[in-house]
Amino acid sequence: MMRCLIIDDEPLALDLLEYNLKHVNTIQVVARCRNAGEAIIAMQKEQIDLIFSDIYMPGINGLQLIRSLTQKPMVIFVTAYEKFAVEGFELDVVDYLVKPVPLDRFLKACHKALDLYELRRSYVPQPTTKNYFFLHADYNLVKISFDQVEYIEGLKDYIKVHLINQQKPVLSRISLKAIELQLPPDQFFRVHKSYLVNLDHVSQMRRARIKLINTEIPLSDGYRDVINRMIGKV
């Protein structure tokens, strides 16, 4: 059972959130808060796995609250304003919902959070000597060697794992961020919001592109610090 906190300065909005969450029997509302101060107190008293938060609130707004947390639960923003979506996703939130939120869209966001919650619970760090990982693909559990991965492409809730010896990529329902946690950080680098590369298979780098064995992928200026770390490994 996931434990969640709902935050909104409008009582009716809190009521609607709580009502919608009654359709999800694996999420329990443990606290209702009208502002960031109440939310901080609640998080000090309760274990919180997921936060539903408005953005515009008196005092500290939702973005500032989430940005201030050192131990951050999963977050879903529920707001009337689309303009903060980019800032929201830069905080690695699970989803960003714009009011009024249809129930099916709300439930989809809940299921995304539940999938991530289960993934985190099931993930057990492996010894550093491990040279492979497993993925669910085509109703099978597929074992993939780190060395065989050329690059990994993120597609919303899915990834494509491109292998050096296989023309067809392995498709799996997992986020790029989640799979990144299972890869050795000195071998795999995020060079774009949608791409992870295996440094062992990088042959050339220039301003906007990285050349691999079988293809070229974009190189983002937003990951310049990562590129500098890669260069240090060469």
Salt bridges, closest charged atoms under 4 A:
ASP8 OD2 - LYS99 NZ 2.81
ASP15 OD1 - ARG32 NH1 2.96
GLU18 OE1 - ARG32 NH1 2.68
GLU46 OE1 - ARG3 NH2 2.44
ASP54 OD2 - LYS99 NZ 3.87
GLU87 OE1 - ARG67 NH2 3.80
ASP92 OD2 - LYS177 NZ 3.19
ASP95 OD1 - ARG105 NH2 2.80
ASP95 OD2 - LYS112 NZ 3.53
ASP115 OD2 - ARG173 NH1 2.47
GLU118 OE2 - ARG121 NH1 3.94
GLU153 OE1 - HIS162 NE2 3.16
GLU180 OE1 - ARG190 NH2 3.14
GLU216 OE1 - ARG206 NH2 3.25
GLU216 OE1 - ARG209 NE 3.70
ASP221 OD1 - ARG224 NH2 2.86
